[in-house]
């Protein structure tokens, strides 16, 4: 991975040298001001994208981090059986996510919209998480991996383009994209914490079965009514 990074940097960038560009002086005050968050009144879509990503990553991490324990405690499989189930789920998720990523981008471009694919992706993820709740079995877990994985693949592909579309100030794109990336970290950190809290409070993962735990988080993603 490290070597591929150097190769990409060596052959990909085509920017001209910046050594002759005029340098601007920056004070500590200017540096502090550069970290300000966009105003909500003029950046509503930006914060909708932020909230959407938090919800999606939160619900995804609540399930994925504890998949082994969910299969053991909720589907009642042995450790050996659960290992095989998790392996099959992982392969299924990888295949459908890659497929979704490859086809969703071109379709979104032809539709000239990001809103519809994101709504569809969020609804697919919510439906996928409902499968183990409806069918607390291995089949339900496989359906979850396939449907939710496809929805997450669509969301991951379109979300990047959507984030660029909703940037409030193109001159501060780097800073604003960094703020949006905080949503990823927030969801990844808080999701497992919520799951562990539920496990500690109830003594079981039944209340954390994929659908009840993540449904409050996934549907709001589809309600983010972006202009584009």
Buried (B, 14 or more C-beta within 10 A) or exposed (E): EEEEEEEEEEEEEEEEEEEEEEEEEEEEEEEEEEEEEBEEEEBBBBBBBBBBBBBBBBBBBBBBBBBBBBBBBBBEBEEEBBBEBBEBBBEBBEBBBEBBBEEBBEEBEEEEBBBEBBBBBBBBBBBBBBBBBEBBBBEBBBBBBBBBBBBBBBBBBBBBBBBBBBBBEEEBEEBBEEBBEEBBEBBBEBBBEBBBEBBEEEEEBEEBBBBBBBBEBBBBBBEBEBEE
